C-alpha cells in the first residue's frame, strides 16, 4: 500500500490515509492563522471603544460563558457545512472582544506593549514546541484526555470563583495551572490530528485555538501581575 491508500494504524485504531491526515493538518494550520485576524480585530475594537469595560463581575462572566458556549455549540453543528468557517471566525472575533479588557489593563502599564509581545512570543514558542513533539512522539496520548479535561474544569471553576474573590495570588495560581493544562492540551490535540484521530479541520482548529488563547491569556495575566510597571 502507498501513502495514498487508507491504512489502519494498529496502535491507535484510526483508519485514515496519510494523505488525509496531512490535508487536515495543513487546513487546520491555515484556518488557525486566519482565525487570529478576527481575534486581533476584536481586541483592537474592544480597546479602542471600551465596549467591554463594563463587563465586570457576574455580568461579564455570564456574557463570556454564554457567548463562548453558544459559539462552540454552533461551530460543532456547522462544522460539516459551508457555514462552519464563518461561524468559527465570528467566535474568534468574540474572543478578541472578550480579551480586550485584559489587554487594555496591561496597556495601562508603562511596559504594556512589551508584555503583550512577550506573551505572544511565549505562546508561539509553546505552540512550536508542542507541534514538534507531536510529530516525534510515537506513543498513544489518548489516555491524557480525561486528566486534561479534569484540569481544564479545575481552571474554569477556579476562575469563576476568583471573579468574586478577586485574589491576586489566586489569579497567579490559576494562570500557572492554565498554562500547564492547555500547553499539554495543545500537544494532545496536535497528536490527534497527526495520528488521524481528528478528521475535521474546523473542529481541530477550534480545539487548538482554545488552547492557544488560554495559554496567551494566562501568560499575559502572569506578566501583568509580576512585571507590570506603573508610571
C-alpha positions as CSV (number, residue, x, y, z in Angstrom):
1,X,0.0,0.0,0.0
2,X,1.1,3.6,-0.6
3,X,0.5,6.7,1.4
4,X,-2.5,7.5,-0.8
5,X,-4.4,4.4,0.3
6,X,-6.3,4.1,3.5
7,X,-4.4,2.2,6.1
8,X,-5.2,1.0,9.6
9,X,-2.9,2.3,12.3
10,X,-2.8,-0.8,14.6
11,X,-1.5,1.3,17.6
12,X,-4.3,3.9,17.6
13,X,-7.1,2.3,15.6
14,X,-7.5,5.2,13.2
15,X,-8.5,4.2,9.6
16,X,-7.2,7.4,7.9
17,X,-4.8,7.7,5.0
18,X,-1.5,9.6,5.4
19,X,-2.7,12.0,2.6
20,X,-5.9,12.8,4.6
21,X,-4.0,13.4,7.8
22,X,-1.7,15.8,6.1
23,X,-4.6,17.6,4.5
24,X,-6.4,18.0,7.8
25,X,-3.2,19.3,9.5
26,X,-2.5,21.7,6.6
27,X,-6.0,23.1,6.6
28,X,-6.0,23.4,10.4
29,X,-2.8,25.5,10.3
30,X,-4.2,27.8,7.6
31,X,-7.5,28.3,9.4
32,X,-5.7,28.8,12.7
33,X,-3.6,31.5,11.2
34,X,-6.7,33.1,9.6
35,X,-8.6,33.0,12.9
36,X,-6.0,35.3,14.5
37,X,-7.1,38.1,12.3
38,X,-10.6,38.5,13.7
39,X,-9.2,38.0,17.2
40,X,-6.8,40.9,16.8
41,X,-9.6,43.0,15.2
42,X,-11.9,42.2,18.0
43,X,-9.3,43.1,20.6
44,X,-8.5,46.4,18.8
45,X,-12.1,47.4,18.6
46,X,-12.6,46.5,22.3
47,X,-9.6,48.5,23.4
48,X,-10.4,51.5,21.1
49,X,-14.1,51.7,22.0
50,X,-14.0,50.4,25.6
51,X,-17.1,48.4,24.8
52,X,-16.2,45.6,27.2
53,X,-15.1,47.8,30.1
54,X,-18.5,47.5,31.8
55,X,-18.4,43.7,31.6
56,X,-17.2,43.1,35.1
57,X,-18.0,40.5,37.8
58,X,-21.1,38.4,37.4
59,X,-22.4,40.2,34.3
60,X,-19.1,39.8,32.4
61,X,-18.9,36.1,33.4
62,X,-22.4,35.4,32.1
63,X,-21.7,37.2,28.8
64,X,-18.5,35.4,28.3
65,X,-19.7,31.9,29.2
66,X,-23.0,32.3,27.3
67,X,-21.3,33.7,24.2
68,X,-18.4,31.2,24.2
69,X,-20.5,28.0,24.8
70,X,-23.1,29.3,22.3
71,X,-20.5,29.7,19.6
72,X,-18.8,26.4,20.4
73,X,-22.2,24.6,20.1
74,X,-22.9,26.5,16.8
75,X,-19.4,25.6,15.4
76,X,-19.9,21.9,16.2
77,X,-23.3,22.0,14.5
78,X,-22.0,23.7,11.3
79,X,-18.5,22.1,11.0
80,X,-19.5,19.9,8.1
81,X,-21.2,22.8,6.1
82,X,-20.2,26.0,4.4
83,X,-21.2,28.0,7.4
84,X,-18.6,26.3,9.6
85,X,-15.7,28.6,8.8
86,X,-17.6,31.9,9.1
87,X,-19.1,30.8,12.5
88,X,-15.6,29.9,13.7
89,X,-14.2,33.3,12.6
90,X,-17.2,35.1,14.3
91,X,-16.2,33.2,17.5
92,X,-12.6,34.3,17.3
93,X,-13.8,37.9,16.9
94,X,-15.9,37.5,20.0
95,X,-13.0,36.1,21.9
96,X,-10.9,39.1,20.8
97,X,-13.5,41.4,22.2
98,X,-13.6,39.5,25.5
99,X,-9.8,39.6,25.7
100,X,-9.7,43.4,25.1
101,X,-10.5,44.2,28.7
102,X,-7.3,42.5,29.9
103,X,-5.3,43.9,27.1
104,X,-6.5,47.4,27.9
105,X,-5.5,46.8,31.6
106,X,-2.0,45.7,30.5
107,X,-1.6,48.6,28.1
108,X,-2.1,50.8,31.2
109,X,1.3,49.8,32.3
110,X,4.4,51.7,31.1
111,X,5.7,48.5,29.6
112,X,2.3,47.2,28.5
113,X,3.2,46.7,24.8
114,X,6.3,44.8,25.7
115,X,4.3,42.5,28.0
116,X,1.8,41.7,25.2
117,X,4.6,40.9,22.7
118,X,6.3,38.7,25.3
119,X,3.1,36.8,26.0
120,X,2.5,36.4,22.2
121,X,6.1,35.2,21.7
122,X,5.8,32.8,24.6
123,X,2.6,31.4,23.3
124,X,4.1,31.0,19.8
125,X,7.1,29.2,21.4
126,X,4.9,26.8,23.3
127,X,2.9,26.0,20.1
128,X,6.1,25.3,18.1
129,X,7.5,23.0,20.8
130,X,4.2,21.1,21.0
131,X,3.9,20.9,17.2
132,X,7.4,19.4,17.0
133,X,6.7,17.0,19.8
134,X,3.5,15.8,18.2
135,X,5.4,14.6,15.2
136,X,8.2,12.7,17.1
137,X,6.3,11.1,20.0
138,X,5.2,7.7,18.9
139,X,3.2,6.6,22.0
140,X,-0.6,6.9,22.2
141,X,-1.6,10.0,24.2
142,X,-5.3,9.5,24.1
143,X,-5.3,8.5,27.8
144,X,-4.3,12.1,28.6
145,X,-7.7,13.3,27.6
146,X,-9.7,12.6,30.8
147,X,-7.0,14.1,33.0
148,X,-6.7,17.2,30.9
149,X,-10.5,17.6,31.0
150,X,-10.3,17.5,34.8
151,X,-7.5,20.0,34.8
152,X,-9.5,22.3,32.4
153,X,-12.5,22.0,34.6
154,X,-10.4,23.0,37.7
155,X,-9.1,26.0,35.8
156,X,-12.7,27.1,34.9
157,X,-14.1,26.6,38.3
158,X,-11.2,28.3,39.9
159,X,-11.5,31.2,37.5
160,X,-15.2,31.6,38.2
161,X,-14.6,31.6,42.0
162,X,-11.8,34.2,41.6
163,X,-14.1,36.5,39.7
164,X,-16.0,37.0,43.0
165,X,-13.0,36.7,45.4
166,X,-10.6,38.9,43.4
167,X,-7.4,37.4,44.8
168,X,-4.1,38.2,43.1
169,X,-2.5,35.1,44.4
170,X,-5.5,33.1,43.2
171,X,-5.2,34.6,39.8
172,X,-1.5,33.7,39.7
173,X,-2.1,30.1,40.7
174,X,-5.0,29.7,38.2
175,X,-2.8,31.2,35.4
176,X,0.1,28.8,36.1
177,X,-2.3,25.8,36.2
178,X,-3.9,27.0,33.0
179,X,-0.6,27.4,31.1
180,X,0.3,23.8,32.1
181,X,-3.0,22.3,31.3
182,X,-3.6,24.0,27.9
183,X,0.0,23.5,26.8
184,X,-0.5,19.8,27.4
185,X,-3.9,20.0,25.6
186,X,-2.1,21.6,22.7
187,X,0.2,18.5,22.4
188,X,-2.8,16.2,22.8
189,X,-4.9,18.0,20.1
190,X,-2.0,18.2,17.7
191,X,-1.2,14.5,18.2
192,X,-4.8,13.6,17.5
193,X,-4.6,15.3,14.1
194,X,-1.2,13.8,13.3
195,X,-2.4,10.3,14.2
196,X,-5.7,10.7,12.3
197,X,-8.0,10.8,15.4
198,X,-9.4,14.2,14.3
199,X,-10.5,14.4,10.7
200,X,-12.5,17.6,10.7
201,X,-10.2,20.7,10.3
202,X,-12.8,23.1,11.8
203,X,-13.1,21.0,15.0
204,X,-9.3,20.7,15.1
205,X,-8.9,24.5,14.6
206,X,-11.4,25.2,17.4
207,X,-9.5,22.9,19.8
208,X,-6.1,24.4,19.1
209,X,-7.5,28.0,19.1
210,X,-8.9,27.4,22.6
211,X,-5.6,26.0,23.8
212,X,-3.6,29.0,22.3
213,X,-6.0,31.7,23.6
214,X,-5.9,30.2,27.1
215,X,-2.1,30.0,27.2
216,X,-1.8,33.5,25.9
217,X,-4.3,35.0,28.3
218,X,-2.7,33.2,31.3
219,X,0.8,34.3,30.3
220,X,-0.4,37.9,29.9
221,X,-2.1,37.8,33.3
222,X,1.1,36.5,34.9
223,X,3.3,39.0,33.2
224,X,0.9,41.8,34.1
225,X,0.9,40.8,37.8
226,X,4.6,40.2,38.1
227,X,6.1,42.6,35.6
228,X,3.8,45.5,35.1
229,X,5.4,48.8,35.6
230,X,3.3,51.8,36.7
231,X,4.1,55.3,35.6
